[in-house]
Amino acid sequence: MPVKDTMTTTGCPSVAAILCGLLGCAPVAAAPIATGRQVIDINGAPMVVFTYRPGGCSDPALLMIFHGVARNARTYRDDAHAIAERLCLLVVAPVFDKRAFPAWRYQRGGIVKDAVVQDARDWTRAQEGRPLAYSLLGHSAGAQFLDRLAAFVPTEARRIVIANAGSYVFPSLEVDAPYGLGKVYSGANGEAALRRYMEQPLTIYLGQGDTRDDRRNDYPEALAQGASRYQRGVNVFNAAKTLAQTRGWTLNWRLVELPGVGHSARRMFSAPQASEALSP
């Protein structure tokens, strides 16, 4: 049923989590994605998704965009036009409604609620088995979400780009989740979880001017990571680098910095450094 641009409703049987629906259902895996607005059904609940298909792109990969705290997925979709054209990417930008996805479930990944670690079966997570190569790009609140995804949930993403996040999962079992891996993992399982986190294809993509405190996560646990979003990103990358070197582990993380840019998704996505951040 058409609404404004293009609306499609499709069911996804046995959806375990939100990303399963986004990666396993229309518009991603059914008919070819067109530029517009679509609706998919996720475990009985509709979700609005904004999409963009670049012209002259015969064999695209998929780029999923995760918006910030303003929940402005359409703007994020539009901000990604340049990178989509440059790298031949289909853009899918879902809207995470604030009522269904409050901060504990979106920014902090549904890992912990009211200081209680949630059942792992209820975490926002992905189910794989799709042929289409994909990457994940989140900015601000969406970046916080993707970092929790990288730390706690295996995916098959080519690259997970964390742009200007307000907080991170610090690579430590001494820091409690969702700001570390503590209380979720311990002992040998904790060591294995840390190592898997180091091996994720993660890019921390930072605007060097992102030092203001506008709508930033300044909980004590976030402030412990650094005084600004920029400094937190640098600190968590350096901690991961030190840990990997100390343990002799592989580090598949990458740090990409953009001079002269603050907390702007548009400028972060349109800069040449965005291509570097997303490259496999």
Sequence and secondary structure as in RCSB ss.txt:
>XXXX:A:sequence
MPVKDTMTTTGCPSVAAILCGLLGCAPVAAAPIATGRQVIDINGAPMVVFTYRPGGCSDPALLMIFHGVARNART
YRDDAHAIAERLCLLVVAPVFDKRAFPAWRYQRGGIVKDAVVQDARDWTRAQEGRPLAYSLLGHSAGAQFLDRLA
AFVPTEARRIVIANAGSYVFPSLEVDAPYGLGKVYSGANGEAALRRYMEQPLTIYLGQGDTRDDRRNDYPEALAQ
GASRYQRGVNVFNAAKTLAQTRGWTLNWRLVELPGVGHSARRMFSAPQASEALSP
>XXXX:A:secstr
   SS       TT  SHHHHHHHSTTTSSS   SEEEEEEETTEEEEEEEE  TT SS EEEEEE  TT  HHH
HHHHTHHHHHHHTEEEEEE   TTTS TTTTTTTTSEETTEE  GGGS       SS EEEEEETHHHHHHHHHH
HHS    S EEEES S    S SSSBTTSSSBTTB HHHHHHHHHHHHHS EEEEEETT    TT    HHHHTT
 SSHHHHHHHHHHHHHHHHHHHT     EEEEETT  S HHHHHHSTHHHHHH  
